[in-house]
């Protein structure tokens, strides 16, 4: 089969070559003259545009001048002496004060034996005014516009050239070709004519003139003419390239060469009158005879010896011919090259055809069998094969469809078995087996890389009572409700499982302790808000939860789960509906005692009004002007009312107990009331805990307080810590969007402490970034901190955000921050927190 295909291929290629060669020879004699004819016509039309324009222009000028002479009012000739003056050499010229070569013509005119006639004076005045009026509009299309006087004089306008001033007393136009050609004895038909080509020495360019004889009142009085620069036309005849296909030339109707790149110097020496017949060049001579013998404006023909194709087209105006000559040898070369190209194309087409035929057999038979074999092997190895999907009605196509159907059913069965092995049948959550597998994988891979992790274990308080009282149907409904509520709280990277009964677990790989505690708080609060209607009775669900964090609370999977279980039962012993972090027995007792003591002190502070606000100023870095105050929370010590307790002592306990929500609302109320009492205070910044992010009512509470106190929302600046925002990004985004919608300004506090800070800026749409004080302390001596602070400032500026540097404690740090371009500064060097801040007294 291969030999047959290759034999057919070679025969077809040979036949195609012969037919192509014959077709090219037959079409060459038709295509070659058509191509060069079109080309020479385009060239002629391009070159003749200026010449045709000159011909029309000189005719129009003659008509206009005659009309103005006929209609000239009496006294026009009397203005001659006002325009012209007789020079010492006897010539009349334009008065020196009127000479303007840019806008008006110049003149030299002989007086003659009997002086100047009134006719000459009238013609001088009228033609001067005409060329002054229309001359600038005609140049630069033409080199000059002029009028000859039969009295031996010339008025000419050529921009920038004083022809009249340059003429001497012997200047004469009597023998000019323009005057000789206009003499009625030589030109009785008074036809517009063109002079031969000449090289103007003063302008250094090739010229040709179009001349119109001027007759007035039955007498010959002179000429009107244009000098036209034809250097561009001559340059259009391109210099010959080594392998140029077409020779280009321009000739006149008398057989003179006007332009020919190979004979430029000889044409210049002959002043544009180089006779082709005198060159003894057979190719040029045959081309000239073919053109002149045709007596047509355009045409194409082959020279008698068949050596070249000649195409010509008349250039209107002077009547020259644009001529192109194409050697027959070059046509022959093109035929051979095109024939070779066709052979190559045939080879490129037919060779892939044979290859495609072989590939077609491979595609229809070999490859489907290989796909089936590979799919069977993958299915046997437990992997999911890609569908074969041949989309063919033949036997192999039906076999592939049957196999795809069988493989899809096996994959579905395997997926169902995997689900049964990894999923809880009731809730759809992962089961204990999957939980233990993921935890083991973490300790095998992630723990070695130094990653953190956490396990949260929780069960439902009084679940046995619900099962015993209302039956397992109610218990199952409770488990489904808790599973659904909890699933909405965990991250995509976390694993939520039902271990059995009412016991659930959350495994958080790559989680910090703070993020684990934040999730624990949300789970306990969310479950505590959940109610279930059972037999018309509302049941409120609660849960007890234990947290164990790696590496703090265990070095193995078993140890971490065991300690989370211990923490869960510690939560139950503390009253249920809460979460507890794992502590050893002694530490747990101490921590519990401290927690209970602080919880009681926080309760007393809220009930007995022991919370206070202190204020610290925030200032512009460039001029020291105060921009706003920051409200800082303090607690009065009951044992010593003169002492204040800073937030770092009690905020942690308040967050764990949930009383931080009440504290945040107290701060909001007091701060907005302070703004209402001090209308001159520009703004006040308050700090909001991360625990308040998931309080859906807090933004509405802030808006209501602002409306109630008639305080503009822009005067309240809400500060959120970066670590809290990142640990609960979704809630933080919702919280920030709600406050921005209300009109409040947002500040991201402790910026830079999250290590991935820049990546979160696109999610947290805040107005101000407060750089973490960790990077400001010792800033002059910490090179790394300088780089980081400068980067924060540049990124914030690029995102349209302002920056605040806190903990500014000396002048050197302040100067460095000013150099970096920070917007605002805050710290003990500028202002210390105080309850009765001076600015509050000044702006009542």
URCOR-V272583 format. One record per backbone hydrogen bond with DSSP energy under -1.0 kcal/mol. NH is the residue of the N-H (numbers start at 1). CO is the residue of the C=O. Records with the same first field share a line. If there is no record, write none. Layout:
# URCOR-V272583
NH=CO, CO
This chain:
# URCOR-V272583
5=1
6=2
7=3
8=4
9=5
10=6
11=7
12=8
13=9
14=10
15=11
16=12
17=13
18=14
19=15
20=16
21=17
22=18
23=19
24=20
25=21
26=22
27=23
28=24
31=27
32=28
34=30
35=31
36=32
37=33
38=34
39=35
40=36
41=37
42=38
43=39
44=40
45=41
46=42
47=43
48=44
52=48
53=49
54=50
55=51
56=52
57=53
58=54
59=55
60=56
61=57
62=58
63=59
64=60
65=61
66=62
67=63
68=64
69=65
70=66
71=67
76=73
79=76
80=77
83=80
84=80
85=93
87=91
90=87
92=109
93=85
95=83
98=95
103=100
104=100
106=156
108=154
109=92
110=152
115=112
121=117
122=118
123=119
124=120
125=121
126=122
127=123
128=124
129=125
130=126
131=127
132=128
133=129
134=130
135=131
138=134, 135
139=135
142=138
143=227
144=227
145=157
146=225
147=155
148=223
149=153
150=221
152=149
153=149
154=108
155=147
156=106
157=145
160=101
161=158
163=161
166=162
171=168
176=173
180=176
181=177
186=183
187=183
190=187
193=211
195=209
198=207
200=205
204=200
205=200
207=198
208=228
210=226
211=193
212=224
214=222
216=219
219=216
221=214
222=214
223=148
224=212
225=146
226=210
227=144
228=208
230=206
234=230
235=231
236=232
237=234
238=236
244=241
247=325
249=323
250=259
251=321
252=256
255=252
257=274
258=250
259=250
263=260
267=263
268=264
269=265
270=266
271=268
272=267
273=270
276=255
279=276
285=281
286=282
287=283
288=284
289=285
290=286
291=287
292=288
293=289
299=312
301=310
303=308
306=303
309=326
310=301
311=324
312=299
313=322
314=297
315=320
319=315
321=251
322=313
323=249
324=311
325=247
326=309
328=307
331=327
332=328
333=329
334=330
335=331
336=332
337=333
338=334
339=335
340=336
341=337
342=338
343=339
344=340
345=341
346=342
347=343
348=344
349=345
350=346
351=347
353=349
354=350
355=351
356=352
357=353
358=354
359=355
360=356
361=357
362=358
363=359
364=360
365=361
367=362
369=365
370=366
371=367
372=368
373=369
374=370
375=371
376=372
377=373
378=374
379=375
380=376
381=377
382=379
383=378
398=394
399=395
400=396
401=397
402=398
403=399
404=400
405=401
406=402
407=403
408=404
409=405
410=406
411=407
412=408
413=409
414=410
415=411
416=412
417=413
418=414
419=415
420=416
421=417
422=418
423=419
424=429
428=424
430=496
431=422
435=431
436=432
437=433
438=434
439=435
440=436
441=437
442=438
443=439
444=440
445=441
447=442
450=447
451=446
453=550
454=508
455=548
456=506
457=546
458=504
459=544
461=542
463=460
466=462
467=463
468=464
469=465
470=466
471=467
475=471
476=472
477=473
478=474
479=475
480=476
481=477
482=478
483=479
484=480
485=481
486=482
487=483
488=484
489=486
490=486
495=507
497=505
498=430
499=503
500=503
503=500
504=458
505=497
506=456
507=495
508=454
510=452
516=512
517=513
518=514
519=515
520=516
521=517
522=518
523=519
524=520
525=521
526=522
527=523
528=524
529=525
530=527
532=539
534=537
537=534
539=532
541=530
544=459
545=578
546=457
547=580
548=455
550=453
553=549
560=556
561=557
562=558
563=559
564=560
565=561
566=562
567=563
568=564
569=565
570=566
571=567
572=568
573=569
574=570
575=572
576=571
580=545
582=547
588=584
589=585
590=586
591=587
592=588
593=589
594=590
595=591
596=592
597=593
598=594
599=595
600=596
601=597
602=598
603=599
604=600
605=601
606=602
607=603
608=604
610=605
612=634
614=632
615=834
616=630
618=628
619=825
620=625
621=823
624=620
627=618
628=618
629=683
630=616
631=685
632=614
634=612
635=645
636=610
637=643
643=640
645=635
649=646
651=647
654=650
655=651
656=652
657=653
658=654
660=654
661=658
663=659
664=660
665=661
666=662
667=663
668=664
669=665
670=666
671=667
672=668
673=669
674=670
675=671
676=672
677=673
678=674
680=843
681=678
684=715
685=629
686=717
688=719
692=689
693=690
695=692
696=694
698=695
701=697
702=698
703=699
704=700
705=701
706=702
707=703
708=704
709=705
711=706
715=712
716=713
717=684
718=745
719=686
720=747
722=749
725=721
726=722
727=723
728=724
732=728
733=729
734=730
735=731
736=732
737=733
738=734
739=735
740=736
741=737
742=738
744=739
745=716
747=718
748=768
749=720
751=770
753=750
756=754
760=757
763=760
764=760
766=764
767=746
768=746
769=802
770=748
771=804
772=751
775=772
777=773
779=776
782=778
786=782
787=783
788=784
789=785
790=786
791=787
792=788
793=789
794=790
795=791
796=792
797=793
798=794
799=795
800=797
801=796
802=767
804=769
805=824
808=826
814=810
815=811
816=812
817=813
818=814
819=815
820=816
821=817
822=817
824=803
825=619
826=805
829=808
830=827
831=827
834=615
840=837
842=838
843=839
